[in-house]
């Protein structure tokens, strides 16, 4: 029984022109084949002409079939998903599970430059803990480590001992009743005994600088939009 190897691959989105479509498909199929079997050396290179011919034939067959369904492919964009099946030395045996989504270019947005509207303000993080609570001690290690990983310069970090006067006063101001609890930018609800994953998620959400365009953005509609839209209507009837 012949041993087979397969892999699902996809191309980038390219112009619907035949040359672009075939180039993208060839780069994907032959590129993956090379990376997967280059260690076979002589055995692999023996299949080079075969693999190139198969890839070319598949590209032509797919494009010709598309032309029987779409009358103006050059104004559209195409992406291809497929599965390549090889023997154990890298010879292409078949191409299967092929899907070719077709996209219509409606228009495009052009923005020369986006500027930060104001300087980024440090994210304020307050940890309310108790020196006799085991989970609090864990957060006193995990939270500073996470802050260090995300860039210590971006944070204003303070710890408050729930059992001392200053901590008790701040906890009362924030309506904190349980430890450990973390406040991010003094926003409610606070994070009560959060996991590391939850902490990371909420802290990363706090990075939200405001940006603006220095000049008016430009949006232009593709001149082929009307013809393509009419084609889609025709196909749906």
Buried (B, 14 or more C-beta within 10 A) or exposed (E): EEEEBBEEBEBEEBBBBBEBBBBBBBBBBBEBBBEBBEEBEEBBEEBBEEBBEBBBEBBEEBBEEBEEEBEEBEBBBBBBBBEBBBBEBBBBBEBEEEEBEEEBBEEEEEEEEEEEEEEEEEBBBBBBBBEEBEEBBBBBEBBBEBBEEBEEEBBEBEBBBBBEEEBBEBBEEBEBEEBBBBBBBEEEEBBEBBEEEEBBEBBEEBEEEEEEEEEEEEEEEBEBBEEBEEBEEEEEE
